[in-house]
Amino acid sequence: MKAREMFRHQIRWAVIAHAIGMGVLLLALWLRSLSLAMAGAVFVLSVGLGAKATMRCPFCQRPVAGEMIRWPLLWQSRVPARCPFCATDYEQDM
């Protein structure tokens, strides 16, 4: 598996989980439920922190999620061609 495919897969799941959390937050606002809103907020926060902690370059093991995922502009998140730290091409096999 190539590193670029792995990162795309991880970003896809992070975006889906983030959308679910935002859906729970909107449902909580509609139902005026504070406990549901808190659960949704904690879920969204944990998805963001979990994605940033687990997305590491497979070659140098440094966290690269900050370079890929822009949570306010989630639809513009992209996997770069090279690692920003070790400059290794992500098209290589791991």
C-alpha positions in Angstrom: 0.0 0.0 0.0 1.3 3.5 -0.8 1.4 6.1 1.8 -0.8 8.5 -0.2 -3.6 5.9 -0.4 -3.3 5.3 3.4 -3.6 9.0 4.1 -6.6 9.4 1.8 -8.3 6.5 3.6 -7.6 8.1 7.0 -8.8 11.5 5.9 -12.0 10.0 4.4 -12.9 8.3 7.7 -12.0 11.5 9.7 -14.3 13.6 7.5 -17.2 11.0 7.9 -16.7 10.9 11.7 -16.6 14.7 11.8 -19.8 15.0 9.8 -21.5 12.5 12.1 -20.4 14.6 15.1 -21.7 17.8 13.5 -25.0 16.1 12.7 -25.3 15.2 16.4 -24.6 18.8 17.3 -27.3 20.1 15.0 -29.8 17.5 16.3 -29.0 18.6 19.8 -29.6 22.2 18.9 -32.9 21.3 17.3 -34.0 19.2 20.3 -32.5 21.8 22.8 -30.6 19.0 24.6 -27.5 20.1 26.4 -26.3 16.6 27.2 -26.5 15.6 23.5 -24.7 18.7 22.5 -21.9 18.1 24.9 -21.6 14.5 23.7 -21.4 15.7 20.1 -18.8 18.4 20.9 -16.6 15.9 22.7 -16.9 13.5 19.8 -15.9 16.2 17.3 -13.0 17.2 19.4 -11.8 13.6 19.9 -12.0 12.9 16.2 -9.9 16.0 15.4 -7.3 15.2 18.1 -7.3 11.5 17.2 -6.7 12.2 13.5 -3.9 14.6 14.2 -2.3 12.0 16.6 -2.5 9.0 14.3 -1.6 10.5 10.9 2.2 10.1 10.8 4.6 9.8 8.0 5.4 6.1 7.6 9.0 7.0 6.8 10.1 9.5 9.5 7.2 8.9 12.0 6.5 12.7 12.4 2.9 13.9 12.6 1.8 15.3 9.3 -1.9 15.8 9.9 -1.5 19.5 10.4 -0.1 19.8 6.9 -3.0 17.9 5.4 -6.2 18.5 7.4 -7.6 22.0 7.6 -10.7 21.5 9.8 -12.3 24.9 8.9 -11.7 24.1 5.2 -12.3 20.4 5.5 -13.4 20.0 1.9 -10.0 21.4 0.7 -8.0 18.9 2.7 -5.4 17.3 0.4 -2.6 14.8 0.7 0.7 16.4 -0.4 3.0 14.6 -2.8 6.0 14.6 -0.3 6.5 14.6 3.4 7.0 18.2 4.7 9.8 17.0 7.1 11.8 14.2 5.3 10.8 15.1 1.7 10.1 11.4 0.9 7.7 10.8 -2.0 4.3 9.3 -0.8 4.0 7.3 -4.0 6.6 4.9 -2.8 5.5 1.5 -1.3 5.8 1.3 2.4 
